[in-house]
């Protein structure tokens, strides 16, 4: 699966109203990513975090920056 498609799936899933922060591996399982595809999944996650589009919230769960409860600065 191309990384752009994975990126869009991640953002759509995390952006849903009922999403609760998940750790990276739990997010992969929730999205139906097979164990052998995890490496291809983790690269887009790292890129999203580096660009600031995803952040680690409490308990190391991935979330959108505006939902993290953190104050930038």
N, C-alpha and C positions, 0 to 999 in steps of 0.2 A: 504494500500500500504506500503510495507516495506521501512524503512528509507533509505536503500542503493539505492533503486530505485528512491526515491524522491531526494536524493543527486545527483545522476547522471543526472536526469532531470533538476535540478536547474543549475548544472555546464554546461550542454550542452546548455541550453537556454541562460544563461548569457554569455557564451563564443561565442555565434553566432556573426557574423560580424555586424549585424544591431541592436544589443541590445542597448537600452538606459537605464540607471539606473532607477530602480523602487523601491519604498518602499516595505516592506515585504508583506503587504496585497495585493497590486497591482500585485506583482509578483505571488502570489498564484492565484489570479483571472486569470492572463495571462496563467498560466499553467493548468487552469481548476480544481483547487482544490476547492471542495465544502466547504461551511462555516463550516459544522460539522467535516470536516477533517483538519481544520486549525491548531489545536493543534499538530497533527501528522506532519504537514508541518513545523511548526515553530521550532520544536526541531532540525531537521537536519540543518536548517538555522543557528541557534545559534551555533551548533557544527562547522559548516563551518567557521563562524566568529571567534570563539574561536581558531580554528587551523590556522587562517590567510589566508585561501583559499578564503574567501569573506571579503570585507570591506565595510563600509558605506562611500559613497562618499558625494559630495555636496548634499544638500537637502535631506539627509538621504536615498539616493538611493543605493541599493546594487550593487556592481561591483567587478570585479576581481582586486586584488592589483596592477597589472601592468597597469591597465587602470584608476586607481584612480587619477592620476596626482599628487600624494603625493610623496615626497622624503623620503624614510625610513631613520631612524637615530635618 
